[in-house]
């Protein structure tokens, strides 16, 4: 029984200390997929997501946009010399919504998006968990959904050459981990955390050919509860002979959890060197610091997980959009440097944090002043991740690979 309780504690730790399911970027809207450089946006309601102070540059009226992103991925974890586990579970629902009302020098805005993950990884015969429960785990599945709601205001000064924004960002973070062990014993762990933080933004636009957008959001402390459930039936054995039948059991391993969502500083530079062409350069710096994941007061054991000081992460992106009649084709590139060191990857083998370079391509169809349709596709090229440089037979090494495609479509209106 103890080994299954230990497995339950471990799975709860996975839900508490797991990376984002896609180790993805902080924004994943449709417009971002077709061009991931957005931090200086001023010509569409997308600015509510990336540069809300720039909303005051829009004409008066109500703006709305809704879209969805479809993600197709293949993850693999090779634990040398034991073998390779793979996951190819798609994420078909990742919506984003932007709403804004602009009047004169002011704007009100609301956004909803799925940040840093939102989907499932499911490994059959996960080799990286082979040491638990006598290697009898047939499947391990992790699900995560991190949703963010934002509401705020923007106001322009000096003929809108300088504008400011402020608001509140609220995050709802759900996690689940499930493992199937021998004799149909199921271990299921869940955790839900919520938190909020204010944010500030500024847009500087001395003329129509140039603007700078800046947004700062401090670290968000998320609090909530986590539960671990063990159900089904298993057996203790001696020399392969069943001795004791274990009745279905439900355990609560932890009831209070804390976690920190990275704060960030984003800076965008927008250039319009010629008519119909917009060029954007974006930079975002994430503040990692030290994050705590904890569980105390559990009936089995008091458990506290605290990760090491992590290096800061950053993103650098370059994007182009050209107006060609009713169609606006776009192209963008982004480099994401993560915290994926060999030591940190060893603690989350189901979804390692790996740096990537991505290319986004798409277009907007704008038949008139009231309607816009966006279509985009993005390919992420991940580096190969490792836990250690020690090679078998003298040691065990894990090798991680990721392959991700995204397709997105959305529609916007101006009334």
Secondary structure, 3 states (H helix, E strand, C coil): CHHHHHHHHHHHHHHHHCCCCCCCCCCCCHHHHHCCCCCCCCCCCCHHHHCHHHHHHCCCEEEEEEEEEEEEEEEEEEEECCEEEEECCCECCCEEEEEEEEECCEEEEEEEEECCCCEEEEEECCHHHCCCHHHCCCEEEEEEEEEEEEEEEEEEECCCCEEEEEEEEEEEEEEEEEEEEHHHEEEEEEEEEEEEEEEEEEEEEEECCEEEEEEEECCEEEEEEEEEEEECCCEEEECCEEEEECCCCCCCCCCCEEEEECEEEEEEEEECCCCCEEEEEEEEEEECCCCEEEECCCCCCCEEEECCCCCCEEEEEEEEEEEECCEEEEEEEEEEECCCCHHHHHCCCCCCCCCEEEEEEEEEEEEECCEEEEEEEEEEEECCEECCCCCCCCCCEEEEEEEEEEEEEEEEEEC
